[in-house]
Every structure is written in C-alpha cells, then in structure tokens.
Amino acid sequence: MDVGLAHLDRPFDYLVPAELDDVAVPGTRVKVRFAGQLVDGWLLARADDSGHTGRLAYLEKVVSPEPVLAPEIARLARAVADRYAGSLADVLRLAVPPRHARVEKEPRGGPSTPPAPADDAPDPTATSDPATAPPAPVQPESDPEPAGLGGGASGGAVDPRGWRDYPTGPALLRALTDGRAPRAVWSALPGEDWAARYADAVAATVAGGRGAVVVVADARDLDRLDAALTAVLGPGRHVSLTAALGPARRYRAFLAARRGEVPVVIGTRAAMFAPVDRLGLVAVWDDGDDLHSEPRAPYPHARDVLLTRAQLAEAGALVGGYARTAEAQLLLETGWAREVVADRATVRARIPAIAPTGDDPQLARDPGAATARLPSLAWTAARDALRADLPVLVQVPRRGYLPSISCADCRTPARCAHCAGPLALPSAGGTPACRWCARVAAAYACPECGGRRLRAAVTGARRTAEELGRAFPGVPVRTSGREEVLTDVPGGAALVVATPGAEPVAEGGYGAVLLLDSWALLTRADLRAGEEALRRWLAAAALARPAPAGRVVVVADGALAPVQALLRWDAGWFAGRELAERRELGFPPAVRMASVTGPAEAVADLLAAARLPDDAEVLGPVPAEEGRERMLVRVPRARAAALAEALHSAAGVRAARKAADPVRLQVDPLSMF
C-alpha cells in the first residue's frame, strides 16, 4: 500500500472480486480499504489461498488494467528499500511515475512484449551487494584487428574502433554482444567522446538481443547521449526519461519502455528504475556527481541502484567517468568489476600540458604566485591561446559576483544582522544582501571596528569575467553557470568563465584551461573534498586540446595529492589512495555508515529502540541544520543488512507509537558533517 509508515512496510492480502478477475493482474494500480480509508496500492501477486487466518477484505477498485510495475522492478524496489532502511512504498514512488490516463489510452507506438512471468526471478539467496559478489571478467583484447561484433536490431555492425584506445574495451563490447554480463569501471581519456562510447556499448547490447539503461547526471549530458544513440541505433529505438519532461511525456516514455516498444532507456536519476525487457546493461556516467543522489526518502544513489539491479538481473554494468570515486575503486579491489583504462603511452599522447602554480620553479619565477588569484603562468597561458585564436576556459568554483564579503579594515566576515547569514554583493554598484534571508544591508557597519568599507572575500564567476574582460580588452567574454548554461562554444578567441559542471564544449577544444580558486574546493569540510575537486578539474581539463596546443593551469600547490593525480591524469591512483585512507579511518565505502538526524530526543529514542549489531559503533552527536543533531552508526560492510533492518524496525516502532518528531535515516549519505 502507498502508505509511508515503516510499521506498515509489508504486503497485505485482499480478495479479488469476480468482476475484477480479468483486470487485477500483478503490477496494476489498485485501491483498497485500510483502517477505514481508501488508499492506493499495488497488486504484487495473485495466489490461490492466503496464510491469513482472519477475515479478508475485497479490492475496491483496479485503477488501471495497465501492469506498470514490472516483476523485476518490484524485486529491485524491495532490495533498494532494504538496503537504505526505507519503505517499499517510498521506493515505488520513485520507480513508477504518476498515472496519466490520457496517455494510457493512446495507440501503442510499436510491438509490445509481454512482461516476464513472475517465476523468472533470480535466486533469492544471491547477494545484492556488488562488493561481495563474484566478478565477471573482461579479458584484454588480443586480436589486433578484431572482427565486427555483428549487427542487431539497429541494422548495422557495432564498430569497436572507438574503444581501441583501451586494451580491454573491444572485449567489453564483444561480451555484451555475446549476451554475457561484463562489469567494468572505465576511466575516460581527455577529449574522449564519452557519449559515443556509451552508444557503442548500448548498440552492442542491443545487437545481442537485450536492453539497456543508462543514467547521466544532468540535461546537458542527456542531450549528448541522446544524439549519440540516435546516430548509432537510429530514431525511435530509445526513450529519454527525466523528471523535467512533464507528466504526460514522462509517462509516455515510461510506458514505451514497459510495453517493450523500445529496448533502451536513458535519463537522469529518474531512469534508474526504468523497466526494460531482457535487461543486458546498466551504465552510469560520472557517478561522483551529487546529482545522482536522490533527495527524497529513502535517498538512494543511482550508481548503487544500478549495480544492485545488475546483480539481481544478471546484467552487465558500466561505471564511467574522467574521475573515479572510492566506491568505483572498491568494485575493482573486490573483483566485482574489471578496469577499462588506456595505457600510459596513450594517456601521455592525449593529455594537454598541465602545470600547477604553487610548486618551487613557478614560485622562483613569480614569488607572488602563492597569493595571486591569476598568477603569471595562468595569464601567459591565456594570452598565448588567445593570440593563437583559440578559446580559453576559466573554471571558478563560486557563482555570482562577490558571494562573500568582509570588512575592508579588519577583515571580519560580513554577516546579516537578522539571521547571521553571509552577505554578498550582486554587482559592482549593488547593495549588500544576505544570501540566506535576502534582506538588504544598505547601512552595514562592521560590529568589530565600525568600518563601512567592504572587500571581496570570495570572488564569483561574474566578477571574474569582469576582471578578465579588463585584462584582455577586445576579447569576447562569456559566462556559463546557473543562470545560463552554454552548450558549446564556436572556434576563435574567446574567454569562457564557467562554474563546475557548466563548462561548454569548444569546437576543436580549448587552447587553455585555467582552474582558479582551488582552495575553495580543497578546504571544504567534507569527506569527499579532494575527490570532488579532482573530478571537477578532470572534467574541465578534458575539454582542452592535447599538448602542445592545449594547456591546463591549476592554481594550487603541485605537492597536493589531487593536483598530482591531475598532472599525471591518473584518477585510479588517487581513488586507490583515497579508499586506503578511508579504510584506515573507517569511513565509507570501506564500511557502511548511517546517519540519524532529528531533534535530540527523537534521535535518542530511535537509537534506544534499535537492536543494532554487536559490532556497531555509535558516533556523535554532531550539530545539524535547524537546531537538530545527527548521530552516526558505523558497521563493517558484512553487517550492512543487519544495520538497515535494525534502523527500519526502530523507525517502525516510532511510527506505530505515532511519535511526533520525524527522524531522517540515511544510509551512506554523501555528506556526514
């Protein structure tokens, strides 16, 4: 039933009246009477008898005869709910979009494939934790000129040449075409057309007679993948599924996949539960992007949902990106997946010339490089690229004009007098305003020294564009960020100032990429600060031309581990180092950790009711937002299921008592501090 109460998270038996016998099939939406109210529900299965000894009520209504909940998705939803200490009803809200009756009545757009029978479920005793499952090896390609992998429903041959820069790449395509289930973690080369490589993998899967689900982080990546798949598979062979489509279009795309009219579904995290007939491949691009994390209960991550799905459906899995997360590294170290990377000679031939500004040789030539926001090395790289009539990309971590200001006399940060939020300047002649409550502070006076003059504490993208426009007069300056995200940049000299994730692709590549304000990324109080900084840097540096035409300058000390990984273009080395440190300190993904957030009394009440594993460690409390507190519970990965079950049961006890204060449970949250 669609009731998000933990103590009701179980199936209930109802009788099917004779008049509904034909339409009440597993997977349909129904309405039932529960506790005197009419509630929505899902018909999970039909049986000849019930283990319930009391009186059974009848189904009130079959909302629609369309079996929108596929058996595979029902099993996946249950596994995801169990993993994240959530309720099945919450997961099904994410998995199946709201019904759109008019769309259901539209003529079908293609041949329909009936849903798989319920008895095709995988072995229920098999583990759903990818990190503890046996591997599906991908062997290196030994044939220097492998034959084409054969045609499929798309009518053409799958060309492995795009993967030839990666020794195990052609073998990955061959395994997908042969109907096997390879599992790979792919580190993309700079300048790589990742969307085309994913299209190759999807085409190989379709050629083998199976379907695929690919999840990307945002709409820009989705547009690139959509174009690449259309070029390879042809029109009408896939659908895009995203929450931004609107109710009708989203439901239409969902039904096309559920009815077997298309073999491939792509999309943002809304597509991670997309029903695909004979699933052969799940793939995620740039799994370190926080957009892959669902902000609604039970807060699943698209990568983990897809990997669980691959395990349950015995499908292939592809986790790719320019960077590599510690979670992806764990898949390699446990043997669940195999590495797909280029050899070092190929990497050296493809990367741009990358240099830091904080190492000793640069400081000897430019003593001010340690404190300058745009050191001479970065300025020279931009000047040379512009003189060569090439565009320059400048990555700035903060958007806006001056997102943080301070007193010009005593350097005290400027805060709002009402809510203590940080003050910001929207423009050169603008009035300071609070970033939290939006109150204007026109008559601001420093509480420490009484000064009224303000200075920049943090410089945003728009102020950076203004400064570069003065430094390079006559050169067009464009910004790409939250307000307006550019998709591409034509050739020719231009300055493009972008926030991370909004970098447009330049025709032929950028002549120079400048990575400014590295301290803003590296000094964040976050477990993933170094990993996130490297991910953002690699994504921007990948847009530069290869050396010697392309240069990347990172304004940071070259001795830092993320900078070293960038200089060598070795995301695998940094991910291995990061995972080893987290294993030593006892942080995810080396262990399983859950956060319990809420009012102090409610958190203590839930933990007191939870029958935690004997080896569980309770850490905290630590302050959380809005006056709440957070407790952390840590267990070994082998005890993850016991931890989730204990927390879910404790939440059920509080729900049954109708406890007033809500408590948020998150397993392996992205941020713990």
N, C-alpha and C positions, 0 to 999 in steps of 0.2 A: 504494500500500500504506500501511496505517496504521502507518508507521514514521517517527518524528520525527527522522530523521537527514538533515542538509542534503545530504549527497552522494548520497542515495537519492531526492531530490526530483525524480522523473521517472516517466513511465509505463513499465510493463513489459508485454511481450507474453506471452500464455499461450494455449494451445489449449483450445477448448471441447469437451468430450466430447459424443458424440451424445445421451446420456441427459439432458444439461443444456441442450440446444439451445433448447428452448422457454422455459425459465425464466431463462436467462442473457441478460437484456436490459440495455441501458445504464441505469445508475442503481441497480442492485441491489448489495446487500452480498454479498461472496464471501470465501472462504478459499482461500489459495494456499500452496504450499510455497516457502519462500525461505530460502536459506542453511541448509537442514536443519530449519527450523522452520515450523510452521503459523501464518501471520499473517493478520490481517484485511485486506481491501482493498475497493476499489470498481471495478466494471466501468464504465469510462468510455465505451467504444465497441466495436463489432464491425467487423471487417474481413475481407476475403477472403484477404488474404495479409499477410505481415509483412516488414519490412525487415531483421529479424534473421537473420543467415546461419547461426547455430548451432542447436543443438537446443532446442526449446521444451518446457516442462513443461505439464501439463494443470491446469486449475482443479480444485481438490479438492472444492469444495462451493459451492453457492449458498445462502447463509444464509436468504434470504427472496426470494420472487419479486416483492416489492413494490418498484417502482422509486422509492425515496425521494429519490434525488439527481437533481433536475431538470437538464436541459441548461443552463438559464440560470444556476442556482446553481453548477454546475461551472465555467462560464466566469467567473462572478463570483469564486469562491473562488480561481481561478488568478490573476486580476487583483489581488486583495487580497494574496495571498501575495507576488506580485512587488513590489507597492508597499511592503510592510512588511518586505522582506528575510526572509520566512518561508518555511515549507514548506506545500505544499498539504494534507498530512495534518493539520497543526495547524489550518488554517482549516476543514477539513471537520468536525473535532471540534466546532467552534463552530457550524457551519451545520446539521448534522443531529443531532438528539437521539438518545441510545441507543435501540436497538430494544426494544420491549415486545411480545412475541409475542402475548399475550392480546388486546391492543388491536388488533393487525392482523387478528385473526380475528373481531372484532365486525362485525355488519352495518353496511353503509355508511349514513351518515345523509342522503344526498342524491344528486342526479345527479352523476355523475362525468364529468370532462372529461379525455380522454387527454392525456398530456404532449405538448408541442410537438415536432415532429420535429427531429432534430439539425441539419438543414440550414437552420434558420431563424436561425442565429447572425448577429449584426450584423457589419458589415465589420471584419475583424480588424485592418485598418490604421488604424481610427479611434482617436483618442487616448482614454484613460480618465482623463486628468487634467481635472477640471471647470474648473480655472482657465485652461486653454488651449483649450477647446472653444468653438465658435460659439454665440451666445446664441439663445434662443427668446423673442422679445419679448412682453411683456404690455402692451398699449396701454391708456391710460386709458379709462374708461367715459364715452362722450359722450352717451348717451341718458339723460335724467334719470329716466325710468321704464322701465328695460329689462324686456322680457317675461320670463316664467318660462323657465327653462332646460330645461324638459321633464322628463317622468318617465322612469324607468328600471325596473330590476328591483325597486326598492323599492316601486313602485306609486304614487309621488307626485311632485310637482314639486319641483325644487330652488329654494329661496327665497333670492335673493341679498341680501335686505334686511339680513341680519346683517353683510354686508361693505360696506354703503353708506357707512360712515364712512371708508372707504379708497378713494380715487378709482380705483385700478386693481383693487380687489377683485372687483367683478362681472365684469370682463373675465377675471380668473383662473378663475372658475367657468365662464364661457362657453367658454373654451379647453379646460378639462377635459371638459366635456360634449361638445364637438365632436370629441374624440379627439386633440387636439393635445398637445404636451408643454411647457407653460409652466414656467418656472423662476423662483421668487420667493423673496425674503427679506422676511419680514413682521415689522414692529415693532408689537406689540400695544399698544393703548391701556390706560390704567389702568382697572380694573374690567371689562375685557373677558372674556367667557366664551369663552376660547380653545378649550375642548373643543368647544363648539358650532360655532365657526368651522371647526375641523378636520373636524367631522362634515359640515358643508356641502360642503367641498372633496371629501371622500370620496364623498358622495352624488352630486356632480356627475360624478365619475369613474365610478362605478357606472352612472349614467344613460347614460354614453357607451359602456357595454358593456365596461368594463375593470375591473381590480382595483387595490387599493391596499395599501400597507404603511405603518404609522405607528408610530414609536418615541418613547417618552417615557422620562423618567429613573427614575421610581420607582412604587411601587404606588399611591400616592395619586393621582398624575396618571393612571395607567392606569384607576383606578376612575371618575374623572370622564369620561374619554374613552369608556369602555365604556358608561356611562349615556347620554351624548350620542349615540353611534352607534345604540344600541338605540332611542332616541326617533326618530331620523331614518330609519334603514333598516328598523327592525322587528327582532324577535328572530330569531336563527338565521342572520343574514346576515353575521356576522363572528365571529372567534375571537380570544381573548387568548392570547398566547404569552409565557410568562415562566418563568425557571428555578425560581421559587418554587412552581410548580404541582404539582411532584412528577412522577415518571417517567411514570405512566400518563396523567394528564391532559395533560401537556405533549405526549406522543407522539400522543394522540388529537387534540389541536388541530392539531398539525403535519400529521397525515395528512388531516384535513379540508381543509386548505389545499392540500396536494399533490395530492389527488384532485379538486380543483376543486369541492368541495361548498360552499365559501364564497368570495366574491370579495375579502374584506377581512381582513387580519391586523393586529392592534395588539399592542403589548407593550413590554417594556423591551428592552435591547440584545440579548436573546436572539432578538428578532424581526427583526433587521436582515437575516438571511439567509432569512427565511420564503419558501417557494415560493408564488407567486401566479400564477394563469393570466392571460395578457394584461395584464401589469402596466402601469398607466397613471399611477400617482402613488406617489412615496415622500415621506414627510414626517417631520420630526423636530421636537420641541418642546423649547425651552430647550437648545440644543446646547452651551452653555457649561458645563453641569453635568458634573462629573467622573465621575458615574456612567455616562455614555455611553462611557467609555473602558474597553475590555476588559482585565482584569488578567492574562489568560493569553496566551501567545505565539500569534501574533506581535503582540499588543497593538493591534488595530485600534480605531479610533474609529467609533462608529455613524454619525456625520454623514458621514464620508469614505466609509464603505462604501456608504451610501445614495446619495451623489452619484455614486460610481463606477457603482453599479447603474443609476441613472437614465441615465447616459451610454451604458452598454452596451445597455440595453433600450429606449432612446429614449423614456423615460417622463418625466412631469412631476416636478418637485421643489419642495418647500415647506420652508423653514427658518424657523422662527418662534420668537419669544420676546419678553419685555418688554425684554430687553437684546439686544445684538448683539455677537458675537465678531469678532475680527480676521479669522478665517477666512471668516465670512459677508460681511464687508466686502470681502474680496478677490474673492469671487464677483461682487459688484456692480461693482467697479472694473475687472475684466477683461471685463465684459459677459456673463459666463456666465449671470447671473440678473438679474432686474429687481426694483426696490424696491417694496414694498407698504407704504405708510405713510399716516397721516392728515395732513391739512393742519394748519397751526399753530393756526388758529381752533378746530378740533375738539379738538386737544390741550389748549388752554387751557380749554376748556369742560369737559373730562373730568378733569383732574388735580386732586388735592387741593392745599391751600395748603402749600407745602414751604418750610421755613426752616432754616438752619444756626444753630448756637450760637456759632461761633467768629469771626463777622465783627465789624466795628467797632461797628455800632449795638448789637448784643447785648452786647458787652464793655463798652460805655459804661453800659448799664443794669445789667449784672450782671458786675462785674470778676472774680468767681470762676468765670465760665462756662468759662474756658480750662482750668481744672483740675478742676472739679466733674464727677462722674460723671453726675449728674442735674441739669443747670442749671435755673434758674428757668423758662426758656422751656418746657422739656420738662415740668417739673412742672405748670406752668399749663395746658398743652395737655391733659395727662392729667386734671387736675381738672375742666376745663370739659367735657370729653367725658363724664366720669362723672356730672357734675351733669345733663347732658342725657340721662342714662340710655342712654349708648352705650358699647360695649366699647372697650377700649384694648389695642393690640398693642405689646409691648415686645420688640424683637429684640436678643438677646445673642449674640455670636459664640461664646462658650465654654459648654460644657455642664458639669454637675456643680455643686459647691458653691464650693469655692475650688480651682480646678485648678492654681494656682501660688501658693506662699507664700514669704516671705523673713523674714530676721531683723528683729525689730522695732527693734533697737538700731542696727545698722549697714547694714541694707537688703541684705545679701548674700543672693542666692537660696539657698533651702534645697534641698540635694541629698542623694541617697541615699548612705550611706557604702559600700554594696556595689557599686552599678553607676553611680553618679553621675547617676542619673535625677532628674527633678524630683519634689519632694514635694508632696502635695496633701492637703487636708482634706475628708473626705467629708460632714461635717456640723458644726454649731456645737460639739457636745461630742465630736466624733470625734477619733481619733488620727491624726497624720500618717502617710501611707503613700506608697510610691514608685509613680509612675504607670507605670514600666517593668517592675519586677520584683515589685511588690505587697508588698514587705517593709515591715513596720510600723516606724516610727522613734519609739517612745514616749519615749525618753530623748534626743531630739535636742538637740544643743548646737552653736551656730554655730562653725565651725572658725576664723573670723576673730577674733571677740571673745568667744566663750564664752557668749554670751547664749542664753537658753532661750525667750524670748518670740517668738511668731511673728505676722506680719501678712499681710494679703492682698496679693499681687502682681497677681493676675488674679482677677476675680470671675466666677463662673459663673451659669448660669440659675437654679439653685435658691436660691442666696444672694440673687440679685436679687429673686426672688419673695418671699423672706422680708423683705427691706428694704421693698419696695413694700407688702406687707401691713401693716407698721407705719406707713408713711406715709399709707396710705388705709384706716384701720380700718373694718370693716364691709363692705368691697367684696370679693367673692369673687375669689380669685387662682388661676389655673390655669396649669400648665406643659405645654409640648409640646416633646418632644425625643426623644432616642434611646430612653429607657426607655419612654415612652408618647407617641405622636404623635396629637394630636387631629385629627379630620377637619373638624369645623365647630364653631361657637360660636353658641348661641342669642342672640337680641336681649336687650338690657338691659345695665346697667352691670356690667362685669367687667374684670379685668386678666388678660391672657394673655401670659405670658412664654415666648418660643419661641426656639430656636436656628435659624439659617438653614436653610431647606428644610423646616422642620417647622411653618410658620405655618398655622394652620387658617383656613378661610374663615368670616367672620362674616356672619350674616344681615343683609342690608342694608348691609354694610360697616362698617369700624371708624370711630369718631369721631376717634381719634388713633392715630398710629403713631410710636413712639419708636425711633430707631436708635442704640443705645448702643455704647460701646467701639469706635468706628470705627478707632482706632489699631491694634487687633488685626488688622483686615483690611488696612489700608493699609500697614502696616510689615512685612508678611511678605516674606521673602527669596525672591520668586518673580516670574517674568516677568509673570504674569497677575494680580498682586495688585490693581491698580487695576480691571482688567476684572472680576475676581471680586467685588470689593467693590460695584461698581455693579450687577452682576447680582443680588446678594443684596438690595441696597437697593430696586431697582426691583420685585423680586418681592414684597417686603413692602409697599412704598408702593402697589402696585396694588390692595391689599386695602382701602384707605381709601375713604371716601365722597368724592365730588367736593367742591370748595370751594363754599360756605364751611363746610359741615357737617363736612368731613374735613380734618384737619391732619396733617402729617408733620414731625417734628423730627429732624434728623440732628445728632448731637453731633460736629461736625467743623468745620474751617475752610472757609468758603464759597469761598475762592480756589482750592481744590484742584480739579483737572480732573474727577475722578469726582463730586465734590459739585456742580460746575457743571452737569454732564450730568444729574444727578438733579433739580436745581432747574428746569431747562428741559424735563425729560423728553425728552431728545434723545440717545438711545443711538447714533444714526447718527453724530452729530458726534464723540462720544468714540471710536467704533470707527474712524472715519477718521483721527483724531489718533493713535490707538494704532498703527494699521497704518503710518502715515507714519514714526513713530518707530522701529518695528521694521525698516522698510525701510532707514532710515538707518543703524541699528546692525547690521543683518544678522542678524535673528532671525526665526524662523518667525512667520507663514506666508509672509513675504516671500522666504524662502529655504527650502530643505529641509535639515533637520539630523537627524543620527542620533547616538544615544548608544551607546557600547560600554562595558559595565560588567562588572567581574570582578576577579580577582586581577591585580596589576600585570603579572606575566609573561605571563599568558594574554591580556590586552588587547594588550600589545605584540606578541605572537606573531600574533594575528589581523590587526592592522593591517599588520604586515610582509608577510603573505600576501595582503592585499587589493590588487588593482590599481585603486586609486582614480582617479577622473577627474583630469585635469591641473589643473583649477581648484579642486580640493577643498582646504579648509583644515582642518587637524587642530588642535584646541584642547584644552588641558588638560595634565596630568591634574588632576582635582578630586577631593577625598575623597568616597567613597560610604559607604553603611551597611556595618557588619560588617567594617570594615578593608579593603574593596575600593576601587578607584578607577574613575573614569569619564573617558573621552575622548569628545570631541565632534567630529563631522565635519560640515562645512558646505559645501554646494554651491548654485549657482543652481538655481532650480526646473526649468529646462530640462534639468538634469543629474540629476534625481531618480532616474530609472530606472537610469542607469548606477551611481549610488551604491548603490542597493539590490542590484543584481546583483553588484557587487563585494564587498559585505559578505556576501551569501549564499554566494557562491563561496568566500570565505575561510573561512566557517563550515563549508562542506563539506569543505575541505582538513583542518581540525582534526578534524572528525568522522571522516574516513577514517583519520586517524592515531590515532584513539581517544584524543584529548587528555583528560586527567583533569579539568582545571579548567573548569567551564562559564563561558560568556560570554553575557551578555544583550544582544541587539540590539534597539533601539527606534528607529523612525523617527518623527520629530516627537513626542517624548514630551511629556506635559503639563508635567512638571517637569524642568528640566535642572540644577538646583542642589541 
